[in-house]
C-alpha cells in the first residue's frame, strides 16, 4: 500500500479541486447569509413583493377569463337584432344591467365601482376593441405595439414602455383583429397574412399573423390626434422655429410643390396635415393613400384609398391607378399620403402638368436620399425613359424637400429645408436653406441642438413675393434661429 499511496486516482485528484471550490464559494455564501441575517426585513419585503406580484398576475388572468365567460353568456341571452335598433348609450345601459345581474347571480366580490368598471370592460369587449379601448382613449399614447397576446407596448413622448394590458389568448387577439379589418372591408387569414387598415378615428393599423408572424399575431397601431396639430402647435413644441414655419406656410400657400421626407414615426403626416391648412379653401384637393389617415381641414377634399386583391387574387387597385384617375377629376392639387412605388412617375407627371403645389411624403434619411429614392421608384415602373430624363422630371417637379426626424430622445424635429434648384449635367442640384444641428447632450440624455439659417436666399421666394404673400427676408441671413412662438399672433393671421 505504501508505494502505491502516492498515485493519484480520479477521486484523490479531484478532492483538492473540490475543496478549493468549496473554499472559494464559502466566502460568497457567507456574505449572502450574513446580508440576509443583517437585513431580514428587507429579504422578507422582497419575498412578499414577489408573492404579491405573482398573486396580482394570477388575479388579472382570472378576471380576464371571467370577463370572456360572462361576455359569451351575455351574447347568448341578448337579442342582438333588437340591439341594432338602439343607439350606443342605450346599448351600453342594456349590457351594463345584464352584467350587474350576472355578477350578483355568481356572487362575485365586487363593490359598486368595481362592478361598473367590470361592466365597462365587458361593453368594450362587445362593441369596442376590448383591452385596447383604454389605450386608444389615452391622449398621451401615440403608438400601440402588440407583440403576441402576452405583450403590449405603447409609445409616450417618443419613448416605448410595456403595459399591463394582455389578451386572454391568441384567439382573443385574433377576434379583435378581425373586428378591425372587417370594419374597412378587408380580410386577414393564412392566404393573406398581412393587412393595412384603419380605425374609425383615422388611426392606422398594420397586422401580421401566422405563418409570417412566428410567435403570434403582431399588431401596430399609429394613433392620430382627434384634433389635428396646427403649424403653431409644432412651433410651440419646438419641432420647427417660428420663422421657418412662416416660410413653409408661405411656400405651400404659393403653390410650391413640397416633398416631406423622413423615417417611421418622424412626424411626416402630422406636418403634411399642418401645412395643408394654408391651402385656399377654394381649391379642390384629391388625396390618395394606402390607408386613409390624412386629416385635411379644407371643405373641398376628395379622398381615395387603394384596395387589396380579393380571395381569388383579383380586383387590386394600386396607387398608380388612383393617381391616373385623380388627374381626370379636375384637381387643383394632388396629395399622396406616401409615395412607395411606380406611382412616383405619375405623381411627377401631375406636378409637371398644371398641378403645382401638390404634397407627398416618402421614407428617406436625407433630402439627397429622397431624390435617389424617387429615381429608383420611377425606375420600378419599367418605363422606357432614361435616367437623365427621370432626373429632369424630378428637378422640374419638386420645389422643396422638408426632412423630418425623430431624435434618439424621442423629440421630433424638422432637421432640414432644402430647395431643388435644377440640373447641372446629369446631377440634380439642391441648396439647403435651414437646418438643425446637434450640439451636445443634456443632463437627462436629451438631444441639445440649434436651428440655423444657412444664408442662402431660396429661388422660390420670387414666386412667393409675386403672389403678394409676405415673408420677412431677413430670416435667410446666416444665424441661429430662436425656438418657440415669437408672437401671440397665429401664422395663418401673419400670412393670410
WODAMO-V189205 format. One record per residue. N is the residue number from 1. RES is the residue in three letters. SS is DSSP state (H for helix, E for strand, C for the rest). BURIAL is 1 if it has 16 or more other ideal C-beta (glycine too) atoms within 10 Angstrom, else 0. D_LAST is the distance of its C-alpha to the last C-alpha in Angstrom with 1 decimal. Layout:
N&RES&SS&BURIAL&D_LAST, N&RES&SS&BURIAL&D_LAST
//
This chain:
1&UNK&C&0&110.1, 2&UNK&C&0&110.2, 3&UNK&C&0&109.4, 4&UNK&C&0&106.7, 5&UNK&C&0&105.0, 6&UNK&C&0&102.8, 7&UNK&C&0&101.3, 8&UNK&C&0&97.7, 9&UNK&C&0&97.0, 10&UNK&H&0&93.5, 11&UNK&H&0&93.9, 12&UNK&H&0&95.1, 13&UNK&H&0&92.6, 14&UNK&H&0&89.7, 15&UNK&H&0&91.0, 16&UNK&H&0&89.8, 17&UNK&H&0&86.4, 18&UNK&H&0&86.2, 19&UNK&H&0&87.4, 20&UNK&H&0&84.9, 21&UNK&H&0&82.0, 22&UNK&H&0&83.2, 23&UNK&H&0&83.6, 24&UNK&H&0&80.1, 25&UNK&H&0&78.5, 26&UNK&H&0&80.4, 27&UNK&H&0&78.4, 28&UNK&H&0&75.1, 29&UNK&H&0&76.6, 30&UNK&H&0&78.0, 31&UNK&H&0&74.7, 32&UNK&H&0&73.0, 33&UNK&H&0&75.8, 34&UNK&H&0&75.7, 35&UNK&H&0&72.0, 36&UNK&H&0&72.5, 37&UNK&H&0&75.4, 38&UNK&H&0&73.4, 39&UNK&C&0&70.3, 40&UNK&H&0&71.7, 41&UNK&H&0&69.0, 42&UNK&H&0&66.2, 43&UNK&H&0&67.9, 44&UNK&H&0&68.3, 45&UNK&H&0&64.7, 46&UNK&H&0&63.5, 47&UNK&H&0&65.8, 48&UNK&H&0&64.8, 49&UNK&H&0&61.1, 50&UNK&H&0&61.8, 51&UNK&H&0&63.8, 52&UNK&H&0&61.1, 53&UNK&H&0&58.5, 54&UNK&H&0&60.9, 55&UNK&H&0&61.6, 56&UNK&H&0&57.9, 57&UNK&H&0&57.2, 58&UNK&H&0&60.1, 59&UNK&H&0&58.9, 60&UNK&H&0&55.4, 61&UNK&H&0&57.1, 62&UNK&H&0&59.4, 63&UNK&H&0&56.6, 64&UNK&H&1&54.7, 65&UNK&H&0&57.9, 66&UNK&H&1&58.5, 67&UNK&H&1&54.9, 68&UNK&H&1&55.4, 69&UNK&H&0&58.8, 70&UNK&H&1&57.7, 71&UNK&H&1&54.7, 72&UNK&H&0&57.3, 73&UNK&H&0&59.5, 74&UNK&H&1&56.7, 75&UNK&H&0&55.9, 76&UNK&H&0&59.5, 77&UNK&H&0&59.7, 78&UNK&C&0&56.4, 79&UNK&C&0&56.0, 80&UNK&H&0&53.0, 81&UNK&H&0&53.0, 82&UNK&H&0&52.5, 83&UNK&H&0&49.7, 84&UNK&C&0&47.6, 85&UNK&C&0&47.5, 86&UNK&C&0&46.2, 87&UNK&C&0&42.7, 88&UNK&H&0&41.9, 89&UNK&H&0&42.8, 90&UNK&H&0&46.2, 91&UNK&H&1&46.9, 92&UNK&H&1&46.3, 93&UNK&H&0&48.7, 94&UNK&H&1&51.3, 95&UNK&H&1&51.3, 96&UNK&H&1&51.3, 97&UNK&H&0&54.4, 98&UNK&H&1&56.1, 99&UNK&H&1&55.4, 100&UNK&H&1&56.7, 101&UNK&H&0&59.8, 102&UNK&H&1&60.5, 103&UNK&H&1&60.0, 104&UNK&H&0&62.6, 105&UNK&H&0&65.0, 106&UNK&C&0&64.9, 107&UNK&C&0&65.3, 108&UNK&C&0&62.5, 109&UNK&C&0&62.2, 110&UNK&C&0&58.7, 111&UNK&C&0&57.4, 112&UNK&H&0&55.0, 113&UNK&H&0&51.8, 114&UNK&H&0&53.1, 115&UNK&H&1&54.0, 116&UNK&H&0&50.5, 117&UNK&H&0&48.9, 118&UNK&H&1&51.4, 119&UNK&H&1&50.6, 120&UNK&H&1&46.9, 121&UNK&H&1&47.7, 122&UNK&H&1&49.9, 123&UNK&H&1&47.2, 124&UNK&H&1&44.8, 125&UNK&H&1&47.5, 126&UNK&H&1&48.0, 127&UNK&H&0&44.5, 128&UNK&C&1&42.3, 129&UNK&C&1&42.7, 130&UNK&H&1&45.4, 131&UNK&H&1&45.2, 132&UNK&H&1&41.7, 133&UNK&H&1&40.2, 134&UNK&H&0&40.1, 135&UNK&H&1&38.4, 136&UNK&H&1&35.8, 137&UNK&H&0&35.1, 138&UNK&C&0&34.8, 139&UNK&C&0&31.1, 140&UNK&C&0&32.2, 141&UNK&E&1&33.6, 142&UNK&E&1&31.6, 143&UNK&E&1&34.5, 144&UNK&E&1&37.9, 145&UNK&E&1&40.6, 146&UNK&E&1&43.9, 147&UNK&E&1&46.9, 148&UNK&C&1&49.6, 149&UNK&C&1&50.4, 150&UNK&C&0&51.5, 151&UNK&E&0&48.5, 152&UNK&E&1&44.9, 153&UNK&E&0&42.4, 154&UNK&E&1&38.9, 155&UNK&E&1&36.1, 156&UNK&E&0&34.7, 157&UNK&C&0&32.2, 158&UNK&C&0&33.2, 159&UNK&E&0&37.0, 160&UNK&E&0&39.5, 161&UNK&E&0&42.1, 162&UNK&E&0&44.8, 163&UNK&C&1&45.0, 164&UNK&C&0&48.0, 165&UNK&C&1&46.9, 166&UNK&C&1&49.5, 167&UNK&C&1&50.6, 168&UNK&C&1&54.2, 169&UNK&C&0&54.9, 170&UNK&H&1&53.6, 171&UNK&H&0&54.0, 172&UNK&H&1&51.9, 173&UNK&H&1&49.0, 174&UNK&H&1&49.5, 175&UNK&H&0&49.3, 176&UNK&H&1&45.9, 177&UNK&H&1&44.8, 178&UNK&H&0&46.1, 179&UNK&H&0&44.3, 180&UNK&H&1&41.0, 181&UNK&H&1&41.6, 182&UNK&H&0&43.2, 183&UNK&H&0&40.1, 184&UNK&C&1&38.2, 185&UNK&C&0&41.2, 186&UNK&C&1&42.3, 187&UNK&C&0&45.6, 188&UNK&C&1&47.1, 189&UNK&C&0&50.7, 190&UNK&C&0&53.1, 191&UNK&C&0&52.4, 192&UNK&C&1&48.7, 193&UNK&C&0&48.4, 194&UNK&E&0&44.6, 195&UNK&E&1&41.7, 196&UNK&E&1&37.9, 197&UNK&E&1&36.7, 198&UNK&E&1&34.1, 199&UNK&C&1&34.3, 200&UNK&C&0&33.0, 201&UNK&C&0&30.2, 202&UNK&C&1&29.1, 203&UNK&C&1&31.0, 204&UNK&E&1&32.5, 205&UNK&E&1&36.3, 206&UNK&E&0&38.8, 207&UNK&E&1&42.5, 208&UNK&E&1&45.6, 209&UNK&C&1&49.1, 210&UNK&C&0&52.7, 211&UNK&C&0&54.0, 212&UNK&C&0&51.1, 213&UNK&C&1&50.5, 214&UNK&C&0&53.8, 215&UNK&C&0&54.0, 216&UNK&C&1&52.1, 217&UNK&C&1&48.7, 218&UNK&E&1&45.6, 219&UNK&E&1&42.3, 220&UNK&E&1&38.9, 221&UNK&E&1&36.0, 222&UNK&E&1&32.5, 223&UNK&C&1&30.7, 224&UNK&C&1&27.0, 225&UNK&C&0&25.4, 226&UNK&C&0&25.3, 227&UNK&C&0&21.8, 228&UNK&C&1&19.8, 229&UNK&C&1&18.6, 230&UNK&C&1&14.9, 231&UNK&H&1&13.8, 232&UNK&H&1&14.1, 233&UNK&H&0&17.7, 234&UNK&H&1&18.6, 235&UNK&H&1&17.8, 236&UNK&H&0&19.9, 237&UNK&C&0&22.7, 238&UNK&C&0&22.6, 239&UNK&C&1&22.3, 240&UNK&C&1&19.8, 241&UNK&C&1&18.9, 242&UNK&H&1&15.6, 243&UNK&H&1&15.2, 244&UNK&H&1&16.2, 245&UNK&H&1&13.8, 246&UNK&H&1&10.9, 247&UNK&H&1&12.7, 248&UNK&H&1&13.3, 249&UNK&H&1&9.9, 250&UNK&H&1&9.0, 251&UNK&H&1&12.5, 252&UNK&H&1&12.2, 253&UNK&H&1&9.2, 254&UNK&C&1&11.4, 255&UNK&C&1&14.3, 256&UNK&C&1&16.4, 257&UNK&C&1&19.2, 258&UNK&E&1&19.5, 259&UNK&E&1&22.7, 260&UNK&E&1&23.0, 261&UNK&E&1&26.5, 262&UNK&E&1&28.5, 263&UNK&C&0&31.6, 264&UNK&C&0&32.3, 265&UNK&C&1&30.5, 266&UNK&C&1&28.2, 267&UNK&C&1&25.0, 268&UNK&H&1&24.0, 269&UNK&H&1&23.2, 270&UNK&H&1&21.3, 271&UNK&H&1&19.1, 272&UNK&H&1&18.7, 273&UNK&H&1&17.7, 274&UNK&H&1&15.1, 275&UNK&H&1&13.5, 276&UNK&H&1&13.8, 277&UNK&C&1&11.3, 278&UNK&C&1&8.5, 279&UNK&C&1&10.5, 280&UNK&C&0&9.9, 281&UNK&C&0&12.2, 282&UNK&C&0&14.2, 283&UNK&C&0&15.5, 284&UNK&C&0&18.9, 285&UNK&E&1&19.5, 286&UNK&E&1&23.1, 287&UNK&E&1&24.0, 288&UNK&E&1&27.4, 289&UNK&E&1&29.1, 290&UNK&C&1&32.6, 291&UNK&C&1&32.0, 292&UNK&C&1&28.9, 293&UNK&C&1&26.9, 294&UNK&C&1&23.2, 295&UNK&C&1&21.1, 296&UNK&C&1&18.1, 297&UNK&C&0&16.0, 298&UNK&C&0&15.2, 299&UNK&C&0&17.6, 300&UNK&C&0&19.1, 301&UNK&E&1&20.7, 302&UNK&E&0&24.3, 303&UNK&E&0&26.1, 304&UNK&E&1&29.3, 305&UNK&E&1&31.8, 306&UNK&C&1&34.8, 307&UNK&E&0&38.3, 308&UNK&C&1&41.3, 309&UNK&C&0&44.8, 310&UNK&C&0&47.1, 311&UNK&C&0&50.5, 312&UNK&C&0&52.1, 313&UNK&C&0&49.5, 314&UNK&C&0&47.9, 315&UNK&C&0&44.7, 316&UNK&C&0&42.3, 317&UNK&E&0&38.9, 318&UNK&C&0&37.1, 319&UNK&H&1&33.6, 320&UNK&H&1&34.7, 321&UNK&H&1&35.7, 322&UNK&H&1&32.5, 323&UNK&H&1&30.4, 324&UNK&H&0&32.7, 325&UNK&H&0&32.4, 326&UNK&H&1&28.6, 327&UNK&C&1&28.6, 328&UNK&C&0&30.6, 329&UNK&C&0&28.0, 330&UNK&C&0&25.5, 331&UNK&C&1&22.7, 332&UNK&C&1&19.5, 333&UNK&E&1&19.4, 334&UNK&E&1&22.3, 335&UNK&E&1&22.0, 336&UNK&E&1&25.2, 337&UNK&C&1&25.9, 338&UNK&C&1&28.4, 339&UNK&C&1&30.1, 340&UNK&C&1&33.8, 341&UNK&C&0&36.0, 342&UNK&C&1&36.7, 343&UNK&H&1&33.6, 344&UNK&H&1&31.9, 345&UNK&H&1&33.4, 346&UNK&H&1&31.9, 347&UNK&H&1&28.5, 348&UNK&H&1&28.8, 349&UNK&H&0&30.0, 350&UNK&H&1&27.0, 351&UNK&H&1&24.6, 352&UNK&C&1&26.7, 353&UNK&C&0&27.0, 354&UNK&C&0&23.6, 355&UNK&C&1&21.8, 356&UNK&C&1&19.7, 357&UNK&C&1&17.0, 358&UNK&C&1&19.6, 359&UNK&E&1&20.0, 360&UNK&E&1&23.4, 361&UNK&E&1&25.3, 362&UNK&E&1&28.8, 363&UNK&E&1&31.3, 364&UNK&C&1&32.1, 365&UNK&C&0&32.8, 366&UNK&C&1&31.2, 367&UNK&H&1&28.9, 368&UNK&H&1&32.2, 369&UNK&H&0&33.7, 370&UNK&H&1&30.8, 371&UNK&H&1&31.6, 372&UNK&H&0&35.3, 373&UNK&H&1&34.8, 374&UNK&H&1&32.9, 375&UNK&H&1&35.8, 376&UNK&H&0&38.3, 377&UNK&H&1&36.6, 378&UNK&H&1&36.6, 379&UNK&H&0&40.3, 380&UNK&H&0&41.0, 381&UNK&C&0&40.5, 382&UNK&C&0&43.7, 383&UNK&C&0&41.9, 384&UNK&C&0&44.1, 385&UNK&C&0&41.7, 386&UNK&C&0&42.3, 387&UNK&H&0&40.6, 388&UNK&H&0&39.4, 389&UNK&H&0&37.8, 390&UNK&H&1&36.1, 391&UNK&H&1&34.7, 392&UNK&H&1&33.6, 393&UNK&H&1&31.7, 394&UNK&H&1&29.9, 395&UNK&H&1&29.1, 396&UNK&H&0&27.5, 397&UNK&H&1&25.7, 398&UNK&C&1&24.1, 399&UNK&C&1&21.5, 400&UNK&E&1&20.9, 401&UNK&E&1&23.2, 402&UNK&E&1&22.1, 403&UNK&E&1&25.2, 404&UNK&E&1&25.3, 405&UNK&E&1&28.6, 406&UNK&E&1&30.4, 407&UNK&C&1&32.5, 408&UNK&C&0&36.2, 409&UNK&C&0&35.4, 410&UNK&C&1&33.0, 411&UNK&C&1&29.7, 412&UNK&E&1&27.0, 413&UNK&E&1&25.2, 414&UNK&E&1&23.2, 415&UNK&E&1&26.0, 416&UNK&E&1&24.9, 417&UNK&E&1&22.0, 418&UNK&E&1&24.0, 419&UNK&E&1&23.3, 420&UNK&E&1&25.8, 421&UNK&E&1&26.9, 422&UNK&E&0&29.7, 423&UNK&E&0&33.4, 424&UNK&E&0&36.3, 425&UNK&C&0&39.5, 426&UNK&C&0&39.3, 427&UNK&E&0&36.9, 428&UNK&E&1&33.1, 429&UNK&E&0&31.6, 430&UNK&E&1&28.9, 431&UNK&E&0&27.4, 432&UNK&E&1&26.1, 433&UNK&E&1&23.0, 434&UNK&E&1&23.0, 435&UNK&E&1&25.7, 436&UNK&E&1&27.2, 437&UNK&E&0&30.8, 438&UNK&E&0&33.3, 439&UNK&E&0&35.4, 440&UNK&E&0&37.7, 441&UNK&E&0&38.6, 442&UNK&C&0&38.4, 443&UNK&C&0&41.3, 444&UNK&C&0&40.3, 445&UNK&C&0&40.0, 446&UNK&C&0&36.2, 447&UNK&E&1&34.5, 448&UNK&E&0&33.5, 449&UNK&E&1&31.2, 450&UNK&E&0&28.4, 451&UNK&E&1&25.2, 452&UNK&E&1&25.6, 453&UNK&E&1&23.9, 454&UNK&C&1&26.5, 455&UNK&C&0&25.8, 456&UNK&C&0&25.0, 457&UNK&C&0&22.2, 458&UNK&C&1&20.9, 459&UNK&C&0&21.5, 460&UNK&H&1&18.3, 461&UNK&H&1&16.5, 462&UNK&H&0&17.7, 463&UNK&H&1&16.1, 464&UNK&H&1&12.7, 465&UNK&H&0&13.2, 466&UNK&H&0&14.8, 467&UNK&C&0&11.8, 468&UNK&C&0&10.1, 469&UNK&C&1&7.8, 470&UNK&C&0&8.8, 471&UNK&C&1&11.2, 472&UNK&C&0&14.1, 473&UNK&H&0&17.1, 474&UNK&H&0&19.5, 475&UNK&H&1&18.6, 476&UNK&H&1&20.8, 477&UNK&C&0&23.9, 478&UNK&C&0&26.6, 479&UNK&E&0&26.6, 480&UNK&E&0&26.4, 481&UNK&E&1&23.0, 482&UNK&C&0&22.7, 483&UNK&C&1&22.1, 484&UNK&C&0&20.5, 485&UNK&C&1&17.5, 486&UNK&C&0&17.3, 487&UNK&C&0&15.5, 488&UNK&C&0&15.2, 489&UNK&C&0&11.5, 490&UNK&C&0&9.9, 491&UNK&H&1&8.1, 492&UNK&H&0&5.5, 493&UNK&H&0&5.2, 494&UNK&H&1&6.0, 495&UNK&C&1&3.8, 496&UNK&C&0&0.0
//
